[in-house]
Structures are given as structure tokens and as C-alpha cells.
Amino acid sequence: MKNQLILSVLSGCAFIPVQAQVHTNFIVINLDDAGYGDFSYKGALGYKTPNIDKMAAEGMQFTHFLAAQPVSGASRAALLTGCYPNRIGFSGAPGPDSKTGIDAGEETIAEVLKKKGYATAVYGKWHLGHLEPFLPLQNGFDEYYGLPYSNDMWPYHPQNGIWFNFPDLPTIENNKIIGYNTDQSKFTNDYTDRTINFIRKNKDVPFFIYLAHSMPHVPLAVSDKFKGKSEQGLYGDVMMELDWSVGEVLQTLKDLNLEENTLVILTSDNGPWINYGNHAGSTGGLREAKGTTFEGGNRVPFIAYWKGKIEAGTVCNRMASNIDILPTLADISNAPLSQNKIDGVSLLPLMKGDMEMIPHQYFFYYYRVNDLEAVTDGTYKLIFPHKHRTYSLFPPGNDGKPGDVKEDFELKEPQLYDLRRDAGECYNIINEYPEIADRLEKAAMTVREDIGDNLTNMKGANRRPIGRVDK
């Protein structure tokens, strides 16, 4: 019993007495464009997500979890480095003509965990640069299979030849292109099978898997076994298959007796792309969506499941972000962090049940190259004048074709919202609470001095360059 306790402490898991484990495995499942309201436990209609619902019921769900930016490339850079993406020079969603990517001086989750002997793999969408120096094997991962950027960056985009000129879309295994314009109905199955095989192969050593699904980003695709299964059409079919994938991963952990020393996280890179209509998800009533710093763009689902360690059925209302995933995994594994400054903090105290812990006093909503568009303390949100995307002026498209959006709708005056009572950001209360707006403005000045703000022409003292290949 004494030896079990010692081992439990060493693995960071002494808060609930369990069978001793010498290490903790990690699986981070990152969906693409899944919205805050896209699961049946969140009220989704026309399909069920029983495995994800089970994760929420037997784990911890966060109600106020924010992607660092509401766009896939930048959001993924934040998740994997623990930094606001603009701190490391990262912005937007780099495509096939990009010459930039994650800098060699940054440390990903995989590189941090490698210091403790972890086997590492990524299956799915990468989006931190498609040129070889930026690919996963050069950034801490042992295995990679998937797409280098978004699955719509290919010749079959409905607006190719009008707005875009995308070339053939490569599928990459490790550092080698193994095909182009792969049948996308295979990907959810392929990513899942490779994840399960990696777990089985590494069941006796610590492992980290980043399962970065290409779905439900458009173009939607689903295997025959789920086609036509939902009442919501193709989007519901895709969500049901993603839920199946989660169930397969969890069942594998159970079969191999790995549940009690594996933390499984599920989240999304940003909110849904709602101008795709019936091929898009739900913000759950939040304002706007992907590509905006209103809540529909940044607030995403987050579930942490760790049998025997996280108390079942826990709901956490503290504000957290995907920049917190790296320091959390480092804390649990006792892996040393990079010497570079990061912005995330460990969520382990919350997972242990310390609900008094406040991960962030403020969260800063950056977008575009380095525009500070808003700041929140978790209750009040101050939005600064800026030009933004809006979906609300146009009807959405349907069946894979997008509706119109306005990309430069101008917000001319600052606005203040009480997110506790008005998560939909409908009622501007800045005239009623000028002292709160002043406090949030002062907080914004501290981050402008740190990492800059193009809207106020401040460069920031602590930004680092993005990686670049000149060819």
C-alpha cells in the first residue's frame, strides 16, 4: 500500500486513491469546426452522440472554454505550443502557397513530453505549415498521417476558380506524400484505426496521441456505415461517425486496462462555419461563429475524461483555453516546459476538484495578424472597434455551398457585455458600467505592451517570429 501511494504521487494522481500507475497517457481529440451546441448532451437535435455524452457524464465538462483564435491554423498552433498564436507570429489558416509554419525554436506538446520518454503520434489535420521543416516529425512526433491543412483546400472547393485556385490536396504519411485528393469518407475511419493501433503498440509505455479529425469541416464526408443514419442529413451522419470514433478509442483503453492512467480530452479548434447552412454545426445560441471573436467563434466544447482521477459528472464554469492543454499535460507528466514564455496554465487543480482555482484573470481575443478585438474577465467582455465578419446579413448556403458573408462589417464604438446573463452578446451595457470597461481597457494595455495590437499600432515587446522557408 505504501508503494502504491508513492507511485500514485509520482504520477500526479494522489487526489483519488486508485491502483498505482507509473505514468499517465494522453489523448487529445480536436474536432474541426464543431460548435458549442453540436452534441446531444448540449441539445443537438436529429442525431445522438452517446460516447461523447458518456465522456461528459463520467468526466469534467467546461462551460467557458475558449479557443485562442477562431480559425484553425492559429488555434492549433495555440493548442500545441501553449501560446497565444500571435506571440509566436502565427495567424490565420495557412494554405498550399504558404512559406511559413511553426518555428523550430518553439516546443510542441510532443516535444515537451518527449523529455519524459513518451511515444507520440498525430493523425488528422496538422495546419502548422505544410513544408517539410514544419511537419510533425520535425516537431516531436514519431508518426503522422493526415492532411497538412484544411480539407476544403483542394480543386473541388465550390468557389475554386472564382475566389480560390487550390491545387491537388496531398495526404501525407510521416514526411512523404502518399496520394492526392483522397476519398475523404475514409478519413474518420483511418484516423481512428491508426489511433487504436498506436495505443495497442505502445500500451506498456507512456504515449501521447493528437487525434485531429478533419471533420466536421466542409466538405463533409462519411463512410457507408453512417451514411443516411441521422435525421439531420449529412452533418448529423458525420457527427455520429465522430462519436463512434470516440467510442472506439475509449473501448480500446478499457480493453487494455488503460482507462485509469489515460487522460482523454475532447475539444474543437473553433466554432462552426454557419454560412454553410445544413452542412454546418450549432453555436448553441452564441453570437456569430467561426472567423469572429464573438462567442460563437471562440467558445468551444471541452471535456476531460480520466477514470478514477476526475470526479464523474463535474461541470467547471471557470474560464480556460486551449493554450492551457500543454502546461496541463506537462504538469501531470512532470515534464519541464520550454524556456520560451507561454501563456497557458495548468488545469490540473481544477481536474483535481479545486474549483476555487482561477486559471486566467483575463482572456484576450486576438484575430487576423495581431488585432486585439476584445478582452474578458470571464463575466464581462469589452469589445473594441474593429472590422469583422458577419453572417447575420445573409441567408446561409446549403448542401456544401456557402452563403455570403460580409468580411469588413465595422464596429465603430466599444461595446460591453455581461456574459453571465447575455452570452449571446445582445445588450451593450457600456454606458451603465463605465468603470468595468475602464478596468478591462487597462488589462488590454498590459497585453498590448507584451504582444502588441495592430488596431492601436502597438508592436509588443515579446513576440517571436514564425518559421519561414524561402523557396
PEWO-V248969 format. One record per pair of residues at least 4 apart in sequence whose ideal C-beta (glycine too) atoms are under 6 Angstrom apart, sorted by the first residue. I is the first residue (numbers start at 1). J is the second residue. If there is no record, write none. Layout:
BEGIN
i = (I	I)
j = (J	J)
END
This chain:
BEGIN
i = (4	7	7	8	8	8	9	11	11	12	13	15	16	16	18	18	21	23	24	24	25	25	25	26	26	26	27	27	28	28	29	29	30	30	30	31	31	32	32	32	32	33	33	33	33	34	34	34	34	35	35	35	35	35	36	36	36	36	37	37	37	37	38	38	38	39	39	39	40	40	40	40	41	41	42	46	46	46	46	47	47	47	47	47	49	49	51	51	51	52	52	54	55	55	55	56	56	57	58	59	59	59	59	60	60	60	60	61	61	62	62	62	63	64	64	65	65	65	66	66	66	66	67	67	67	67	67	68	68	68	68	68	68	68	69	69	69	69	70	70	70	70	70	71	71	72	72	72	73	73	73	73	74	74	74	75	75	76	76	77	77	77	77	78	78	78	79	79	80	80	81	82	82	82	82	82	83	83	83	83	84	85	86	86	86	87	87	88	88	89	89	90	91	94	95	95	96	96	99	99	100	100	101	101	101	101	102	102	102	102	102	103	103	107	107	107	108	108	109	109	110	110	110	111	112	112	113	113	113	114	115	116	116	118	118	119	119	119	119	120	120	120	120	121	121	121	122	122	122	122	123	123	123	123	123	123	124	124	124	124	124	125	125	125	125	126	127	128	129	130	130	131	132	133	134	135	136	136	137	137	137	137	144	145	145	147	147	148	149	151	151	151	152	152	152	153	154	154	154	155	155	157	157	158	159	159	160	160	168	168	169	170	170	171	171	171	172	173	184	185	185	185	186	187	187	188	188	188	189	192	192	195	195	195	196	198	199	202	203	215	215	216	218	218	219	220	220	220	222	222	222	222	222	226	226	226	227	229	229	230	230	230	232	233	235	253	253	253	254	258	259	260	260	263	264	265	266	267	267	268	268	270	271	271	271	271	271	272	272	272	273	273	274	274	274	275	275	275	275	275	276	276	276	277	277	277	278	279	283	283	285	286	286	286	287	287	287	287	287	288	288	288	288	289	289	290	291	292	292	292	293	293	293	293	293	294	295	295	304	304	306	310	316	318	319	319	319	320	320	320	323	323	324	324	324	324	326	327	327	327	328	328	328	330	330	331	331	332	345	347	349	349	350	362	362	362	363	364	364	365	365	366	367	367	370	370	371	371	372	373	373	374	374	375	375	375	375	376	379	380	380	381	381	382	382	382	383	384	385	385	386	386	387	387	388	389	389	390	390	391	393	394	394	395	396	397	397	397	415	415	416	416	416	417	417	418	419	422	422	429	430	448	448	450	450	451	451	451	452	452	452	452	453)
j = (20	20	22	13	14	20	14	21	24	332	309	352	308	309	260	308	261	206	261	332	206	207	262	208	263	329	209	264	210	265	211	266	212	267	269	213	268	125	214	217	269	216	217	272	273	38	216	268	281	271	272	281	282	283	283	284	286	299	42	43	282	284	44	281	282	44	49	52	44	48	49	53	53	56	284	230	231	232	236	230	232	236	239	240	53	243	243	246	247	243	246	58	59	303	305	61	303	313	312	303	304	305	310	304	310	314	316	303	315	302	316	320	317	317	319	300	302	320	298	299	321	363	75	270	298	300	322	75	78	84	85	321	322	323	74	75	85	367	270	290	291	297	298	92	93	93	127	269	92	93	94	127	85	90	91	269	270	127	269	81	85	90	128	85	322	323	322	325	108	109	106	323	326	327	342	344	87	88	342	343	343	90	366	370	451	451	463	106	464	465	466	466	369	98	149	153	153	167	468	469	466	468	128	129	134	467	106	128	129	134	467	466	467	111	112	338	139	140	326	329	120	140	141	140	330	335	118	208	335	140	335	333	335	206	208	142	202	205	207	140	141	142	208	143	198	209	136	141	144	210	145	146	191	194	195	211	146	191	212	213	214	146	147	212	214	148	149	134	134	148	149	469	175	138	467	175	141	144	141	144	174	175	174	173	194	151	214	172	153	184	214	217	157	218	219	166	166	169	181	160	166	164	166	401	163	164	164	166	180	181	181	177	180	178	179	182	177	178	221	221	222	223	190	191	214	215	241	245	223	245	248	209	211	249	252	209	252	207	256	238	242	238	276	279	400	234	238	279	226	227	237	238	241	237	240	241	237	237	240	236	237	240	236	278	279	258	259	262	259	262	307	307	308	306	305	304	303	300	302	300	301	290	283	289	290	296	297	280	281	289	280	290	280	289	391	391	396	402	403	405	280	397	402	396	397	398	398	400	289	296	424	295	296	299	294	295	296	424	425	292	294	296	297	296	297	297	389	297	388	389	297	365	367	373	374	425	299	423	310	351	310	351	350	359	360	363	378	324	347	359	343	344	328	344	345	347	344	344	345	346	346	347	348	335	337	346	348	348	359	351	354	357	357	375	377	443	376	375	447	373	374	372	371	373	452	454	454	455	453	384	386	381	383	382	440	443	444	381	420	418	436	417	419	416	437	440	415	414	411	412	411	455	408	410	409	405	407	406	409	405	406	403	404	403	403	401	402	403	428	430	429	430	437	422	425	422	423	426	427	433	437	453	458	460	462	460	462	463	458	459	460	463	458)
END
